[in-house]
Amino acid sequence: MQTMESQYQKDKNKIFDIIRGAYNMQLKNDKVILRYIKESDIENYLRWATIETEWQNWDAPWEWPDDNYLERVKKTLEMEPNDSRLQIVTLIGEHIGSVNS
C-alpha cells in the first residue's frame, strides 16, 4: 500500500524532472544566447568577483561580492532553475555575464 508521503515524493520527483528539462532551455537571437547557470560559469564569477571588478562600480556597488560569494554561486547550481537570472553567452560560447528580470 502506497502512503501519501511516498506518492508525494513520486510527484515531487516528477515535477523536478520537468524542471530539470526546462533547465536546458535557451533563448537565442543573432547576437547572444540566454541560458541558466552551469557549473562551468563559476570560474567566470570568481574572476569577476576578484580580478575583473570594475563592473562593481556601476552594478549595485552596495552589493559587492564578499568572502561567501563563490559559495552562494555554487548553491544556485544545487537549486531548481531560477527563471529570474539568465546567463549571457556569445554565439561562440563565451560566457560574458548575466541578466536579472
C-alpha positions, -999 to +999 in steps of 0.1 A: +000+000+000+014+034-010+014+060+016+006+097+010+042+106+017+056+082-009+031+094-035+041+130-026+077+121-032+070+105-066+050+136-076+078+158-064+104+138-083+083+140-115+080+178-111+118+181-106+123+160-138+102+185-157+121+214-141+154+198-150+143+196-186+133+233-186+167+240-171+182+232-205+161+258-222+179+286-241+167+318-256+188+327-287+189+356-312+215+366-338+239+380-311+236+361-278+222+331-260+204+334-227+205+303-206+205+291-170+238+289-150+261+259-154+289+247-132+315+260-158+302+295-152+316+296-116+351+302-127+339+334-145+320+346-115+351+341-093+373+361-118+347+388-120+345+390-081+382+391-075+401+403-106+379+420-131+360+441-106+354+474-124+317+464-131+311+467-093+314+505-096+282+506-117+261+475-109+247+477-074+280+488-058+265+483-023+263+446-030+299+438-038+308+401-036+321+391-002+341+361+011+310+339+006+303+349-029+316+317-046+296+296-021+264+314-030+270+309-067+276+272-061+243+270-041+224+284-070+235+254-090+220+230-065+186+247-065+159+243-091+162+268-120+156+304-111+139+320-141+147+355-128+185+353-137+199+341-170+235+338-182+245+358-213+267+337-237+280+348-271+272+326-301+307+312-300+301+301-264+318+328-243+301+334-210+300+372-207+276+379-178+241+376-165+208+394-166+180+396-140+144+400-148 
